[in-house]
Amino acid sequence: MKTFIAAVALSPWIAYHLLGPLAGEEAAWQFVSASLWVGTPILVVVAALRAYGEGLKRGARGCQPSDTDRPAFQTTQLGQLN
């Protein structure tokens, strides 16, 4: 997920620098800014759906304790934490 977010965040910058020498900086800026107006809502929806899918996968696995998880404190232990 971090790679996906990094690629999405860098794509306008890369597009601007690739199109700048070919079409001129002003035309490249206009293209990138127009693309961001259209692409940003789509990318937000895609990221939300990916996160929702990951949450569903984690929920389907159930709650299984791992070696790093601490056991929950019982009410009788709360006074003895010091």
N, C-alpha and C positions, 0 to 999 in steps of 0.2 A: 504494500500500500504506500509506503514511503517513496519507493521508486516511481510509482505512478504519479504521486503528487509532485515530486521533483521534476519529472518530465513535463507535466502540464504547466508548472510554474515557469519553466525555462523556454517553452515553445514560442511565446510571442517575441522574446528577446532574440532567439535564434532566427525566427522568420524575418524580423526587422533587419538583422545584420546580413542575412543572405539576400534579401530583396533590395537593400539599400544601394549597392553598386549597380545592380541591373536596372532598376526602375527609377532610381533617384530617392533621396531620403524622404522627401515630402510625400511621394506616392507610397513608399513603403510604410510610413507612419500612418497614412490614411487607411491602408489595407489592414494593418495590425489593429488599429483602434476599432475599425468596423467589425473585424473578426472577434474582438474581445466582447463587443456588445452582444453578438449572437452566440458566441461560444461559451461565455462564462456561465449563463444559466444552465446550459446543457451539461457542462462539466460539473457543476454543483449537483445536479440530479444524478449523474453517473457516480460521483463519489458517494452520495448518500445511499444509492442502491448497493454499491459495493460494501459499504459499512453495514448496511442492513443484512446483506447476505452473510457477512462474516459473523454477525451477531446470531443469526439463525443457526449457523454451523456450530457455534460455541454452545448455544442453548440445547442443541440436539445431542451433544456429547454428554450432557448432564454435569452434575457437580461431583467431581472426583478429586479427593484431596491428593496433593502431590507431596513430595518430600520437603519442599520449602514452605509449605503452608503450616502455620501454627494452629494448634488446636484452640477452639474457642474457650474463653474463660468461663468457668462456672461461677455462679453467684457466691459460692463459699470461698472462692479464690480472690475475689476482688479486694478484700481487706488486706491480703498478704502480698500485694505487689511491691511494697517498699522493700 
